[in-house]
Amino acid sequence: MDQDHDNYGLFMFHYSSSLKSLRSFLRQLLPTWNDVDEVLQETSMVLWKKFSDFEDGTNFTAWACVIARFEVLKYRRKKSRDRHIFSDKVLNLLADEVTEQQERLEAQRQALDNCFQKLDSKQQDLTMASYATGNTIREVAEEHGRTPGALYKALDRIRVRLMKCITQKMRKGDLV
């Protein structure tokens, strides 16, 4: 029983970390959110059943997307009478493209995180206050003793710095 509990905890950790990417992957292969929810439910059950096959330390999201891809194919076969369904060939091309995009987006997220950590604490605080809270620019400017115009300029400089850093990391493949 203790082993099952440990497996469940590990599964939930990986699953919850990859859920957003998995939903995004499915949404790009399926026409509606209802279809996504239906296939995600089936995929989730298969992931849990096959979790013992997953090698800890490897990429859970990539593994889950492979399983999701097969679940999409099964789902499509069930709905094959619908004329709005892509052929298997088109679906596989889309799935390959989505997988590449997800890898690229994940690399960009990692680069952003790494570049954000390189900002000084004032720049980090200003960025978080402007984007992560529900505050308006005017409120953030007042909190930091700036005018809204000065805040926009400061944020623009930070965005340019982050973009240069991210672009440089993506070119080098220099990710954490």
C-alpha positions in Angstrom: 0.0 0.0 0.0 2.9 2.4 0.8 4.4 1.7 -2.6 1.1 2.6 -4.3 0.9 5.8 -2.3 4.5 6.7 -3.3 3.8 5.9 -7.0 0.6 8.0 -6.9 2.5 10.9 -5.4 5.2 10.8 -8.0 2.6 10.3 -10.7 0.6 13.4 -9.5 3.8 15.4 -9.3 4.7 14.7 -12.9 1.1 14.8 -14.2 0.3 18.1 -12.6 3.6 19.6 -13.9 2.8 18.6 -17.5 -1.0 19.1 -17.6 -0.9 22.5 -19.2 1.5 21.3 -21.9 -0.6 18.2 -22.4 -3.8 20.1 -22.8 -2.1 22.5 -25.2 -0.7 19.5 -27.2 -4.2 18.0 -27.5 -5.9 21.3 -28.3 -3.7 21.7 -31.4 -4.7 18.2 -32.6 -8.4 18.3 -31.8 -11.1 20.7 -33.0 -12.9 21.6 -29.8 -12.2 21.9 -26.0 -14.9 19.2 -25.5 -12.8 16.8 -27.6 -9.7 17.8 -25.6 -11.4 17.1 -22.3 -12.7 13.7 -23.5 -9.3 12.6 -24.9 -7.5 14.1 -21.8 -9.6 12.0 -19.5 -8.8 8.8 -21.5 -5.1 9.8 -21.7 -5.0 10.4 -18.0 -6.3 6.9 -17.3 -3.8 5.3 -19.7 -0.9 7.4 -18.2 -1.8 6.1 -14.7 -2.1 2.5 -15.9 1.2 2.7 -17.7 3.0 4.8 -15.1 5.1 1.8 -14.1 6.6 1.9 -17.7 7.7 5.5 -17.2 11.4 5.9 -16.5 11.9 8.4 -13.7 14.3 11.1 -14.7 13.2 11.2 -18.3 10.8 13.7 -19.8 7.3 12.9 -18.5 5.6 15.5 -20.7 7.1 14.0 -23.9 6.1 10.5 -22.7 2.6 11.7 -22.0 2.3 13.4 -25.4 3.2 10.2 -27.2 0.4 8.4 -25.3 -2.0 11.3 -25.9 -1.2 11.1 -29.6 -2.3 7.4 -29.7 -5.4 8.4 -27.7 -6.2 11.1 -30.3 -5.9 8.4 -33.0 -8.3 6.1 -31.1 -10.7 9.0 -30.6 -10.6 9.9 -34.2 -11.4 6.3 -35.3 -14.5 6.4 -33.0 -15.6 9.7 -34.7 -14.4 8.8 -38.2 -17.8 9.4 -39.7 -17.4 13.1 -39.0 -16.2 14.8 -42.2 -14.2 17.4 -40.2 -11.6 14.8 -39.0 -8.1 15.0 -40.3 -6.5 12.0 -42.0 -3.9 10.0 -40.0 -1.1 11.5 -42.1 -2.2 15.1 -41.5 -2.7 14.3 -37.8 0.8 12.9 -37.5 2.3 15.9 -39.3 0.4 18.2 -36.9 1.5 16.2 -33.9 5.2 16.3 -35.0 4.9 20.1 -35.4 3.2 20.6 -32.0 5.9 18.5 -30.4 8.6 20.6 -31.9 6.8 23.8 -30.9 6.4 22.5 -27.3 10.1 21.8 -27.1 11.0 25.2 -28.4 8.5 26.9 -26.0 9.9 25.0 -23.1 13.4 26.0 -24.1 12.2 29.6 -24.3 10.6 29.4 -20.9 13.8 28.0 -19.4 15.8 30.8 -21.0 13.4 33.4 -19.7 13.6 32.1 -16.2 17.4 32.0 -16.4 17.6 35.6 -17.9 15.1 36.9 -15.3 17.3 35.6 -12.5 20.1 37.7 -14.0 18.2 40.9 -13.5 18.9 42.9 -10.4 16.4 42.6 -7.6 14.9 46.1 -8.3 14.2 45.1 -11.9 12.8 41.7 -10.8 10.5 43.4 -8.3 9.4 46.0 -10.9 8.6 43.3 -13.4 6.8 41.1 -11.0 4.7 44.0 -9.7 3.8 45.0 -13.2 3.0 41.6 -14.7 2.3 39.1 -11.9 -0.1 41.2 -9.8 -3.5 42.4 -10.8 -2.3 46.0 -10.4 -2.6 48.7 -13.1 0.5 50.4 -14.4 -0.6 53.6 -12.6 -0.8 51.7 -9.3 2.6 50.1 -9.7 4.1 53.4 -10.8 2.8 55.1 -7.6 4.1 52.2 -5.4 7.5 52.7 -6.9 7.5 56.5 -6.9 7.5 56.8 -10.7 5.2 58.2 -13.3 3.4 55.7 -15.6 5.5 57.0 -18.5 8.8 56.4 -16.6 7.5 52.9 -15.6 6.7 52.0 -19.2 10.2 53.1 -20.3 11.8 51.1 -17.5 9.8 48.0 -18.4 10.6 48.5 -22.0 14.4 48.4 -21.2 13.9 45.3 -19.1 11.9 43.6 -21.9 14.7 44.5 -24.4 17.3 43.1 -22.0 15.4 39.9 -21.5 14.8 39.5 -25.2 18.5 39.9 -26.0 19.4 37.4 -23.3 16.8 34.8 -24.4 17.8 35.2 -28.1 21.4 34.7 -27.2 20.7 31.6 -25.1 18.5 30.1 -27.8 21.2 30.6 -30.4 23.8 29.0 -28.2 21.5 26.3 -26.9 22.8 27.4 -23.5 20.0 26.3 -21.3 20.0 25.3 -17.6 
